[in-house]
Amino acid sequence: MGKSRTGKIVFADAFAGCGGLSLGLFQAGLEGSFAIEHDKFAFATLRENLLSKGAKFRFSWPRWLPKDPIAIGTLLSDYGAELKSLEGMIDVLVGGPPCQGFSSAGRRRHDDPRNQLFASYLNLVEILKPKVVLMENVRGFTMDFNVNKTTTNYSDKLRKKLSVEYDVFEELLDLSQFGVPQQRTRYFLLALQPGFTELNPFELLRERLPSFLRSLGLKAPVGSWTAISDLEVSRGGRQPSRDTPGFEEIRYMKPLTHFQKMMSAGKAGPTDLRLARHSVDITNRFQDIIESSHAEGRLNTTISDDVRSRYGLLKKALRVLDPDRPAPTITSLPDDLLHYSEPRALTVRENARLQSFPDWFSFKGKYTTGGLLRRKEVPRFTQVANAVPPLVARALGEMLIELFDKSSRRSVVSRKAAILQ
């Protein structure tokens, strides 16, 4: 089956970002071979958490591949022979090519060069020939683009190319169903070698979901208060930031809910708690917006035109968390979302909780960036926003283990039957 010496299913992660998808697969029991990520900040996060000595989960990593950020094009051009030597040794190739050109949270652009990176992903599939291909992207990946008066749909193109060698299954998944405290719908594709399974893997995923949640002691959906109430400033107070002089951070006390205990297990206290430096005027404005949104019943939705007019706000994406429901989809802009009771934007750690990252997983690089650098850099807030929630990746990984086990047993039965003939 191409398994490692440990008998585990081996995966490689292309377009790995900070490592959310990889982390969930590790948690499920898969073994990671290597990961590809070109941004230095995102790779620094991945290296700290999934490559460093003493890491809870760690990639085995080929000796020939530098433990540095690298673009997939460079990987293909500079290490083609080495990649070829891994043919048949990677059971599962995963990845989520950059989605900004497809995302409804921004301006969808069919000509965004990042949209073309899935072609490189397909080249990697052709070289490694994995048994399973797992790909994630935003809902907009399934939408039609008008290119030179011709309708183009990237998910259709991807499916047609993969269907030559694989059985392809696609699904739009509501990730809050997996215990992620966030209303987030994403496109997932699973391509499996012909004959690998007789099942639709997404049907199996849905069948397994109740037992998956029970195994973690979770009931979906998980609300924002359940996820981040232990991180309220009113509970622990403030202290000087441990990683940014001149800033303050939340002083952490202890977890209050089962979800928080699950996220904080094995960790003395979370990192990435730096607070934004809001002026008095901004703080007062945020307080008014929070109170108005509660009074108007506009939590988790865009603030009213009346409030926007009152402050001359052009920004339309600003929302206030509903403490009793999963958060809206996390974005890379920290001021898109306000706390449900405190007049401030969320911290990186609060966003990470809403993405189901455990507290021991720390983030590296700048906190934010702006201007033209937004197209070149992936700071902490963006790393979190772009990631596949580890809880979802874990559920997918456990489902894949079951598929591999069933495929292996079916192969044994077939061999025995052939011997007896």
N, C-alpha and C positions, 0 to 999 in steps of 0.2 A: 504493500500500500504506500510505499515511500515514506514510512514513518521513521522517526529518529531512533537512535539506540535505546532511548527511554521508552519507546513504544508510543510516544505521543504524536499527534498530528502536527505537522510543521507548516507554519505560515510565513509569508513575507508581506510587508506592508509598503505599498507605493503611495506617494503623496500622503505621508503619515501624519503631517502636522505635528502637534505636540504629543500624539500617541494615544488618543482616546480609544480608537478602535483596537489598537494593539493591546492596550491595557485590559479591555474587556475580554479579549480572546485568551490572554494569559490567565485571567481570573477563572475562565471557563475550564482551563486545563490544557490548552494548546501550547505548543512550543514555538517561539519566534526565532526565525533565522536572521533576518535583517530588515531594515526599514530605510526608505528613501524620503528625504525631505530637503528642499533647497534653501529654505529660510534659516538664517543663523539663530534667530531667537527661538523659533519653534524647535529646531534641532537641539538647542541647548537644553530645553525643557525635556525633550525625549531622552537625551543622553543622561541627564541628571536622574531621571526616574526609572529608566528601563535599560541603561547601559552601565551605570557606575557600579563599582565594587560595593557589595552589601545591599544592592537594590533588591527589593522584595521580589520583583520579576525582572528577568534579564535576557536579552537577545543573545543567542550563541555567537552570531556574527562571523562571516567568512574572513579569513586572514587577509585576503587580497583587497578587501573593501575598506577604505579609510573610514574611521568613525568621525566623519565630518559631514556638514551639509553638502548635498550634491543634487544637481538637477537631473531629472530622469533622462533627458537627452544626452547629458554627459555620461551617465551610467551606461547607456546603450552604445555610445560611440567609443568610450575608453575601456570598457570592461566586457565587450561582447563575448570573447572567448571564455572568460571566467563565468559569465552568466550561462553560457551554453553548457558548461560542465555541471550546472545544477539542474539540468533537464530531468524531470521526473522525481526530483528530490524535494520539491516544494509542493505540498499537498493542496494548499489554499493560498491563492494570491488575492490580497484585499487592497482596497484603496478608494479614496474619494478625490478624483481630480478636481482642481480648484473650481468653485461653483459661482464666483462673483458675476460672471457674465450671464448666468441663468437665473440668479436670485431675484425674487420679487421684492426683497428688502432693499434692493438698489435699482439701478437702471439696467435692465436686461439688454445685452449687446451681443448680437450674433457674431460680430467681428472681434470680440474680445479675444486676444491671443491665448488666454488661459483656457478658452473653450476647446481649443484644438489639442490640449494635452492628453485627452483620452485616447488619441491616436497612438501616442507613445506608450500608453498603458496597454493597448492592444498588441503593440510590438513586443512588450515584455511578456504578455500572455503567450504569444507565439513561440518565444524562446524557451520559457520555463515549462510550458505545457502542464500547468497544474490540473489536478482533478476537479477543483472547484475554483470559480472566480466569484468574488464578492465585491460589489461596488455600491457606493452610497453617493447620493447627490441631493440637491434641493428639488422641490416639487417642480420648479420652473424648467428643469432638465427635460421634462416630458412635454413641454409646450412647443407649439409651432413657431418658427421664425420665418419671416419673409425676407429671403436673400435673393436680390436681383430678380424680383418678381416670381421667385420660385419658393414654395413652402419647404422648409427644412425642419426636421424634428430629430434632435440629437439622440434621444433615447431609441427612436426607430433605427437610426443608422447603427448605433451600438448593438442593438439586438440582432439586426441582420448580419453584421459581421461575425458576431460570436456564434450565431446559429449554424454556421458552416461546420463548426467542430463541437458544439455543445448544445445541450438542452437548456433553454433559457427561460427563467421565471422572473417576473417583475412584480413589485408591489409598492403602493404608497402606504407607509406605516405611520400611525399615530403613536408617537414615542411615549406619550403620557401613560399609555396602557401597560408599559413595562416598568412602571414605578418611577419614571423620570418626572420630577416636579416641574414640568414645562409642557406647554401646548406646542408641539413641534411635529410637523408632518414632513417626512423625508422619503425620497425615492430610493428603493433598494433593488438591486439586480443580483440574482444568483444564477450562474451558469455552471452546469455539471456535465461531466463527460457522459456520453450516451451509455445507458445501461447502469449508471452508477446508482440510481434509485428509481423506484416506481412511483414515488410519492412526490406531490408538490411540496417543496420544502417550506413554503410560507404557510401552507395548511398545517404542516407538522408544528411549525413555530407557534401558531395560534392554539393548537391542541395542548402544547406544552406550557403555555403562558400561565394558567392557574397554578400549576405545580411549581413553576419557576418563582412566582411571587410568594407562594407559601414557604418555599425553602429559604427565602430571605426574610420572612416575617413581615412582608409588605402587603398593603391593600391599595390598589390603584383606584382613582388618581391620588397622588400625594400633593397637598397644597403647599404654598410658599411658606406659610408660618411653620408648618411641620418640618420644612427643610432648613430654614435659616433663622428661626426665632432665638436660638442660642447665640447668634452673632449681633444682636441688637446692642447699640451703644448704650442705651438706657439700662441694660442689664450688667454689662461689664465695665463700662466707662472707656476712656481713651488712654493711650500711652504713646510715647514717641515711636515712630516707625522704625522697625528693626533693619530695614534695607534702603530707606530713602530719607536722608537727613532733611529736616525742615517740614516733614509731614508727620501726621499722627495716624495711628491705627487702632482698631478695636482691641480692647483688652479682653481676652477670651476667658470664660469661666468654666462651663461644663455643658455637655449635651443634655437636652431636655426630652427629646422624643426618640423613638426606636430608630427612625431614619437617621437622625443626627448621631446616635451611638454607632450605627452601622458605618457611617461616613468617617467617624473619628476613631474607629477601632485601631489600637496599636500606635496611636500618635499622641504625644504629650499636648500638642496644641497646634491649630492650623496656621499656615503661613498665608501671605498674600491678602492681608487684612488692611492694607493702606487705604485711608479715607481720602476722598477728594477734598480739596481746599475750597469750599464754597464761601463766598462773601456773605455778609449779614443780609444784604438785599436778596441775594439768590436763595439763601436759606428761608427767609420770610416768604418769598415767592413760592418755593417748593411746599412750604407748610400750607399755604392757601390752596395750592393745586391739590394736595393730598386731601385736605378737608372737603374741598368742593367735589372732588371725584367720589369720595365716600358718600357725600350727601346726595349726589346726582345718580348714584348707582353706576358710575362709569369706570369701575375698576377693571384692569386688564384691557381696556379699550382706549382709543385716543381721547384726549381731553376735549371738553366741549369748546365750541366756537366762541362762546361767551368768555371763557377763561383765557383762551388764546388772544382774543381781542383786547381783554383787560390789560394784558402785559405786552401786547404787540408781538406775539410769538409767531414766527413763520414756520417753525418746526411742527410737523404734523404727526410725527411718530411717538411723541412723548406719551407715556402711559404710567399709571400707578398700579402697583401690584395688588391683586386681590389675595389676602392672606389665606382664604379658604379654598382657593383653586390653584391648579398648576400655573406657573408664570407664563406670560406670552413668550414667543420665541425669542431667545437671547440673541442680541446683535453685537457687532463689534464696537458700537458706539456706547460708551458707558452712561451717557446722559439720555439714552432712549427710554430708560426705565427708572422709576422712583420707588423707593421703599414704601411699604404699605402704611407705616406709621411714623417713620423718622424722615425729616426733611433733607434728604440726600440721595445721591445716586448710589448704586450698589458697588460693593468692592469686588475685586477679582475672585476672592474666595466665595462670596455669595453667589456670583454667577456660576462658579465651578460646582457649588452644591446643587444649583438648579440644573446642572448638566450631569449630575451624579458622579462627579470626580471625588474620590476619597480624600480626606484631609492630608494624608501623607504625601499626596502628589503635589509637588510645588512647581511653580511656573517661573521662567527665566526671561530675561530681556527687558526692554522698555515696557512700561505699563500701557502707554498709548502712543500714537504717532498721528501726524496730520499732513495736509497738503498732498503733494505728489508722492511723498513717502508711503502714503496709504496703499499705493499699488505695488510697493516694493518690500515693505516690512510687515512682519506679523508679530505685533506686540502681544502682551499677555491677554488683554481683553479680547483681541481678535483670535488668539489661539483657542481660548475657551469657546468662543462663539462658533468657530468653524469645526469644532471637534464632533465626532460621533460620540454620544453619551455612552460611557463605559457599561452601564447597566444593559443597554440594548445590545452592545457588542457581546456582552457575556451571554445573554439569552441566545443570540445567533450562534455563538461558539458551542454552547451546550447542545443546541439542536444539530450542529454539524457533527459533533462527536457521535450522536445517536445515528446519524446517517452513515457515517464511516463504519460504525460497528455493524449495522445491518448489512451494508455492502460487503464487509469482510465475511460475515457469517454466510451470506448468500454465495460468495465465491467458494467457501469451503464445501458447502452442500453440492454445488455444481461439480467440483473436482471429484468428490466422492461418487457422485452419480456417474461421471465419465469413467471412473475406474471399474465400477460394477458392470458396465455395459460390455 
